[in-house]
Amino acid sequence: MTNGEPLLRVDGLSSGYGALRVLFDVTFDVPAGEVVALMGSNGAGKTTTLKTITGQLKVLSGAVHLDGDDVTGLAPEALVRRGVVLVPEGRGMLRDLSVAQNLELGAYTVADRAQVDAAFERAYTVFPILAERREQKAGTLSGGQQQMLAIARALMSNPRLLLVDEASLGLSPVMTETAFDLIGQANRDAGVTVLIVEQNVLALDLAHRAYVLERGQVVDMAEGRAVRQMQGRLRDAYLGKAGR
């Protein structure tokens, strides 16, 4: 873990949809080089938090800082140029385009063709199945392969911060573990800082620190070894003791 200014600081963030307020004074840090998990059940406000950070929803109060700079309310494309990339819930595949075409779209902010070619090579090295299926339409891939493609596409622009929304959604337990392994690999091997929002407690196996969101407010946090202890508390809260 790192000391000093975090890469991402969310400070007193409130947001919502029209007159409906969903987030209430949400505050947390994402230090550079870490994987940070934002946990919560359905309806807790996790996706709303990401949409507000990335400029898709209006900030009602509070601020978002990236590397010390105030980026509150910046448009999504402006944040991409600053190195912030989102893997959306549902993976956001363009189903009728090929694997290679989807990856190409991930590099649309990169002007240097040599850098784009290097990103392709890196993606195909990390995810060999995508190299094998580069001409295959994305919509014909399995759920796990689509998740690989979503993560690989996000990494095409060599981001500083990767935001991942519900990576386990719609995946089998085996493919969920694979998706989490891929996210951990992006952090370890590519040095990408990660904020992952999840309700699956297995995401805590990746995390250097974690926050729990409940009814639009941060109600718990842990870092270091205490993150593992959080798993038991969340299993009790979401699944009951029988789910442990």
N, C-alpha and C positions, 0 to 999 in steps of 0.2 A: 504494500500500500504506500501511497505517497502523502507527503505533508504539504502544507501551504494551500494556495488557491486551487479549488477543484476545477476540473475541466467544465463540468456543468453544475450550476447552482440554481435550484428552484426555490424561490424565496417568497413565502406568503401568497402563493398562487390561488386565485379564485376564478372560476369560469363556469360556463354552463351552456345551455341551449335556449336562446330567447330569454323568457322570464324565469326559466327553470335553472336555478343554480345547482351545480353538481359538485364542484370542488370548493372547499372552504379552508383557506389559509394553509395550503399544502407547501411544506418545506422539506427539502432533502438535497444532499450533495452526491455527485458522481465524480470521484477523484480519477485523474488520468491513470490509465493502465488497469483499472479495476473492472470487474463485472459486478454491477449493482442490480439487485432484484427488487422490483416493486410488486408486492404480493397483495392479493385480495380476491374475494369471491366475485361472481357476476354482479354487476351493478355498483361495485365499490368506487368506480371512477377512474380505473386504470387507463382505459383507452382515451377517455376524456383528457387525462393528464398529458398523454402523448400528443393528442391533437392540439392541445393548447401550447405545448412546448414548440411544436413545429408550425405554428401560425395558422392552423386550420380552424381554430376557434378563437374568439376574441377574449383577451385577458381582461377580466373585470377589476382585478386588483392584484398587486404583487408584481414580481419581476422574474425574468429568466436571464441568466448570465452564462455566456460561453467564454471560457478562458479569461474571465474578468470583464468582458465586454457585454453591455446590455443589448440583448437581442430580442427583447420582449416584442412580440407581435410581428417579427420579420416574416415575410412570405416563405413558404416551403422551399422554393427554388433558391432563395438567398441563403438559407441555412445549408442547403446542399453544397453551395459554393464555399461555405465555411467548413465543410467536412462533416456535416450531420446527415445521416442517411437512415431512413425508416424502412423496416421490413413490416408491412402492414398485416393486420389480422386478416386471415384468409389468403395471404401470400401475394395477392394482387398480380397474378400471372396474366399476360396477354395470351390467351389460350390458343389462338389461331396462328401465332407467331412461333418460330422455331426456338429451340434452346439458345442457339447462337444469337438470334435477333433479340431475344429478351435480355441476354447479357450485354449486347451492344447498347441497349437503351440505358443500362445502368451506368454507362460511361459517357453519357451525353454532355456532361460538363467538362470532360477532358479533351482539350484541343490537340494535344500531342499524340499523333497516331502511334508512335513507338511506345508510349505509356499505355495506350489502349491494348496494343498487341501483347505487351508484358502482362497486363491484367488478365487477358484471355488465357495466356499460358499458365499464369498462377491459378486461375479458377479451374482449369482442366487438370492441373497437377493435383490440387487439393481434392477435387471431385471428379475422379476418372469416369464415373458413369455419365457425367454430363458431356465429356469429350466423346464418348461412344454414341451419344444420342443428340449430338449438336444440331442435326438437321431435323430432328423429330419435333412435332408440334408440342408445345408446353402442356396443352390441355390433355394430351394422351399419357403424360407421365403419371406415376403413382403419387399418392399424397406425400410420401417421404421424399421422392425425387423432386417434386415441386418445391418442397421446403428447402432442399439443397440448392435448387435454382434460385429461390428467393434470396437466400443468404449470399450465394455467389454473385448474384446481380448487384446486391447492395455493396459488396466489396469491390466492384469494378472501378469505382471512383476513388479507391484507396482512402476511405473515410477515417476521420479521427474518432468519431463517436457513432456507434451503431445502436439504433433504437429498435427493439424487437417486440412486437405486439402479439402475445399469445402464440408462441411458436408451436405449442403442443396441440393447438386446436384441430380437431378432426383426425389426429394421428393415433395409431395403435400405441400401446405401451412401448413396444420395441422401437418403433420409429420415433417416438417422443424422446427416448434416450439418445437415439442417433442425432436428432435435431439439436438437443442440448450439447452433445459432444461436439458438433460442428461449431456451435456458438463459442464454446470453450476453446476450441482450436483457433478460431479467429482472434480471440483475445491473446492466447499464448503465442501463436506463431506469427500473426500479422501485427500484434501489438495494438489491436483496436480496443478502445474503451467501449463497454457495453452497458446499456440500460435495458433490462428485459422485464416486461410486465407479464405476470403469470398468475394463475390460480393453482397450477400444479406444483406441489411442494418439492418435487425433484429438482426444480430450477435452483433451489437453495444449494444444491451440491456444487454449482458453478460459482456461487456468489462470494465475493469478499465482504460485502455488507448487504443488508436487506432492510426494507421498510415495508410495513403493512398498512394498507389503505382500507378504511372502512367508512362507508357513507360519506365519501369525499374528504376524509381527514386522515392524516397519518396518526396511527394509534400505537405503533410499536416499531422498534428498530433494533438491529443487532449488527455487530461487525466481528470479524475474525472468527474465533472458535464458537462464539455465541450464536452465529448464524445456524450452525447445525442443531443447537438446542431449540431454535425457533421452529424447526420442522415438527417437533412433537406438539407444540402449542397450536400450530396451524392445522395439523391433522385433527386434533380435538375440535377445533373451531369449525372446520369445513366438513369433516367426514364423521365425527364422533369417535369415541374411543375404539369402536370396533374396526375402524379403518386403519388403525396403527399396526 
